[in-house]
Amino acid sequence: MSYKQWIEKHSLKHKKIMDKLDLLNDDEIIEYFRYENMVKKEPDFCPLYKNNKKCHNIDDLNCYLCGCPNFRITDTKSYCNINSKYGSKTIGKDGFEHQDCSKCLIPHKETFIKKYFNRSWKNIMKNTIEG
């Protein structure tokens, strides 16, 4: 699955959850997306949930920004818009330069989520795909 396809598919899953949470305030929505709650109430949101696994081994993991608004995609590469010191690059078999964000915890912290919060995940991610 391409990055573009993943973003489109994930935005639909996110919207489906958000439609259910329409009456909650923003802080309550952010709390809802805490890993411990999501793994119980939204088991299809992330494939890791089925095995009770986290993408990042941190206590306060929040899944609202599964996908970072600083991630960028062009026709030939993906990269971090803020050049996070926790990121790295790899070259795939396809020759595509991939940004590895696996060591970056920034988008999973509630302070960061509050800074970028929008009830539309797709709107938060609108600058991800360049070109």
KEKE-3310 file (N, C-alpha, C; in steps of 0.2 Angstrom, whole numbers, plus 5000, padded with zeros to 4 digits):
npx = (5004:5003:5009:5000:4988:4987:4985:4973:4965:4966:4962:4948:4945:4948:4939:4927:4927:4928:4915:4907:4911:4906:4899:4908:4920:4935:4946:4941:4940:4954:4958:4951:4957:4969:4980:4977:4963:4959:4963:4954:4941:4942:4947:4950:4956:4970:4982:4991:4984:4977:4986:4989:4999:5011:5015:5025:5035:5030:5023:5013:5006:4997:4985:4979:4986:4991:5002:5011:5010:5021:5027:5032:5028:5035:5036:5047:5053:5051:5050:5055:5048:5053:5065:5068:5078:5077:5073:5077:5084:5081:5084:5073:5070:5064:5070:5066:5067:5065:5058:5062:5052:5052:5058:5054:5044:5036:5023:5014:5012:5002:5003:5008:4998:4988:4992:4991:4978:4964:4947:4946:4957:4962:4963:4973:4983:4985:4996:5005:5006:5015:5016)
npy = (4994:5011:5027:5037:5030:5024:5035:5040:5029:5028:5040:5039:5029:5036:5046:5039:5036:5048:5053:5046:5052:5065:5073:5075:5086:5094:5090:5078:5070:5069:5062:5050:5044:5038:5025:5014:5015:5014:5002:4993:4999:5002:4991:4989:5000:5000:4988:4983:4983:4971:4962:4967:4977:4990:5004:5012:5011:5018:5025:5034:5034:5041:5039:5048:5056:5046:5045:5058:5076:5082:5074:5071:5068:5065:5062:5054:5052:5051:5062:5071:5085:5094:5089:5080:5075:5062:5054:5044:5039:5028:5018:5011:4995:4999:5010:5021:5034:5033:5039:5035:5035:5028:5030:5042:5050:5061:5064:5057:5062:5070:5084:5089:5084:5093:5105:5104:5100:5096:5092:5085:5073:5071:5085:5089:5082:5088:5094:5084:5076:5081:5090)
npz = (5000:4996:5003:5000:4998:5011:5019:5015:5018:5031:5036:5034:5043:5055:5054:5055:5069:5075:5071:5080:5091:5092:5101:5112:5120:5114:5123:5129:5117:5114:5125:5123:5113:5119:5120:5129:5130:5116:5111:5117:5114:5100:5091:5078:5073:5073:5066:5076:5088:5089:5094:5106:5106:5105:5094:5098:5113:5125:5140:5140:5127:5114:5101:5092:5083:5073:5062:5056:5056:5052:5043:5026:5009:4993:4975:4974:4987:5005:5019:5035:5039:5049:5051:5062:5075:5079:5068:5053:5038:5025:5010:5000:4991:4980:4976:4982:4993:5010:5025:5041:5055:5067:5079:5084:5095:5095:5089:5096:5109:5120:5122:5110:5101:5105:5101:5087:5085:5077:5072:5061:5055:5042:5038:5046:5041:5028:5022:5020:5008:4994:4979)
capx = (5000:5007:5008:4994:4983:4987:4983:4966:4961:4967:4957:4941:4944:4948:4932:4921:4927:4926:4908:4904:4913:4904:4897:4913:4924:4942:4951:4939:4942:4961:4958:4948:4962:4974:4981:4973:4956:4958:4964:4948:4935:4943:4952:4951:4959:4977:4983:4995:4980:4975:4991:4990:5006:5011:5020:5031:5035:5029:5017:5007:5005:4991:4985:4976:4990:4994:5003:5013:5009:5028:5029:5031:5029:5035:5036:5053:5055:5047:5055:5053:5048:5056:5071:5068:5084:5075:5072:5083:5082:5083:5082:5069:5071:5061:5074:5062:5070:5060:5059:5060:5050:5050:5061:5051:5038:5033:5016:5010:5012:4996:5004:5009:4992:4984:4995:4989:4972:4958:4943:4948:4963:4964:4964:4979:4988:4984:5002:5009:5008:5018:5016)
capy = (5000:5017:5031:5040:5025:5023:5041:5040:5023:5029:5046:5036:5025:5041:5050:5035:5036:5055:5054:5044:5056:5072:5077:5076:5091:5092:5086:5072:5066:5067:5056:5044:5041:5035:5018:5009:5015:5012:4995:4990:5001:5003:4986:4989:5006:4999:4981:4981:4982:4964:4958:4971:4979:4998:5006:5015:5008:5023:5024:5039:5034:5043:5037:5053:5057:5040:5049:5065:5082:5084:5069:5073:5063:5067:5056:5050:5051:5054:5065:5074:5092:5097:5086:5077:5071:5055:5051:5042:5038:5022:5017:5004:4991:5002:5016:5027:5036:5032:5042:5031:5039:5024:5032:5048:5050:5068:5065:5053:5065:5074:5091:5090:5084:5099:5110:5103:5097:5097:5086:5081:5071:5073:5092:5090:5079:5090:5096:5078:5074:5087:5089)
capz = (5000:4995:5008:4999:5000:5018:5022:5013:5021:5039:5037:5034:5050:5060:5053:5058:5076:5076:5070:5086:5097:5090:5107:5116:5119:5112:5128:5129:5111:5114:5130:5120:5108:5122:5118:5133:5128:5109:5111:5120:5111:5093:5090:5071:5071:5071:5066:5082:5093:5089:5098:5112:5105:5104:5089:5102:5119:5130:5144:5138:5120:5111:5095:5088:5077:5070:5056:5059:5052:5049:5038:5019:5003:4986:4970:4975:4994:5011:5024:5040:5038:5054:5052:5069:5077:5080:5062:5049:5031:5022:5003:4998:4985:4974:4975:4985:5000:5015:5031:5047:5061:5072:5085:5085:5099:5095:5087:5101:5115:5120:5121:5103:5098:5107:5097:5080:5085:5072:5072:5055:5054:5035:5038:5050:5037:5022:5019:5019:5001:4990:4972)
cpx = (5005:5005:5001:4988:4982:4983:4975:4962:4961:4962:4950:4940:4944:4941:4927:4921:4925:4918:4904:4905:4911:4902:4902:4917:4931:4946:4948:4940:4949:4962:4956:4953:4969:4974:4977:4966:4955:4959:4958:4942:4936:4948:4954:4955:4967:4978:4987:4990:4978:4980:4993:4997:5005:5016:5026:5030:5035:5023:5011:5006:4998:4991:4981:4980:4994:4996:5005:5012:5016:5030:5027:5032:5029:5035:5042:5056:5050:5052:5051:5053:5052:5063:5073:5075:5083:5073:5078:5080:5085:5081:5079:5072:5069:5065:5071:5066:5065:5062:5057:5059:5049:5053:5058:5044:5034:5025:5011:5010:5006:4997:5005:5002:4987:4986:4992:4982:4967:4954:4943:4955:4966:4966:4971:4985:4988:4990:5007:5011:5009:5017:5009)
cpy = (5006:5022:5035:5036:5024:5029:5041:5035:5025:5035:5044:5032:5031:5045:5046:5036:5043:5056:5052:5048:5064:5076:5078:5083:5089:5088:5079:5067:5064:5061:5050:5040:5038:5028:5013:5009:5012:5005:4991:4992:5001:4998:4986:4995:5005:4991:4979:4980:4975:4960:4962:4974:4987:4999:5009:5013:5014:5022:5028:5039:5036:5042:5042:5054:5052:5043:5056:5070:5084:5079:5072:5068:5067:5061:5052:5049:5053:5057:5068:5082:5096:5094:5083:5073:5063:5051:5049:5041:5031:5022:5011:5001:4994:5009:5022:5028:5037:5036:5037:5035:5035:5026:5039:5047:5056:5068:5061:5056:5070:5082:5093:5089:5090:5104:5110:5101:5100:5091:5082:5080:5072:5080:5093:5088:5082:5092:5090:5076:5080:5085:5089)
cpz = (5000:5001:5007:5000:5007:5021:5021:5017:5029:5040:5037:5041:5055:5060:5056:5066:5078:5076:5077:5092:5096:5096:5112:5115:5116:5116:5129:5123:5112:5119:5127:5116:5112:5121:5122:5132:5121:5108:5113:5115:5103:5090:5082:5068:5069:5071:5072:5088:5094:5094:5104:5112:5103:5098:5092:5109:5124:5134:5142:5131:5118:5104:5090:5082:5075:5063:5058:5054:5049:5044:5031:5014:4997:4981:4971:4982:4999:5016:5030:5039:5043:5055:5059:5070:5078:5074:5058:5042:5029:5014:5002:4992:4979:4973:4979:4992:5005:5022:5037:5053:5067:5079:5088:5089:5099:5094:5092:5108:5115:5120:5114:5099:5099:5102:5090:5080:5080:5072:5066:5054:5047:5035:5041:5045:5030:5018:5018:5012:4997:4983:4969)
residu = (MET:SER:TYR:LYS:GLN:TRP:ILE:GLU:LYS:HIS:SER:LEU:LYS:HIS:LYS:LYS:ILE:MET:ASP:LYS:LEU:ASP:LEU:LEU:ASN:ASP:ASP:GLU:ILE:ILE:GLU:TYR:PHE:ARG:TYR:GLU:ASN:MET:VAL:LYS:LYS:GLU:PRO:ASP:PHE:CYS:PRO:LEU:TYR:LYS:ASN:ASN:LYS:LYS:CYS:HIS:ASN:ILE:ASP:ASP:LEU:ASN:CYS:TYR:LEU:CYS:GLY:CYS:PRO:ASN:PHE:ARG:ILE:THR:ASP:THR:LYS:SER:TYR:CYS:ASN:ILE:ASN:SER:LYS:TYR:GLY:SER:LYS:THR:ILE:GLY:LYS:ASP:GLY:PHE:GLU:HIS:GLN:ASP:CYS:SER:LYS:CYS:LEU:ILE:PRO:HIS:LYS:GLU:THR:PHE:ILE:LYS:LYS:TYR:PHE:ASN:ARG:SER:TRP:LYS:ASN:ILE:MET:LYS:ASN:THR:ILE:GLU:GLY)
# end
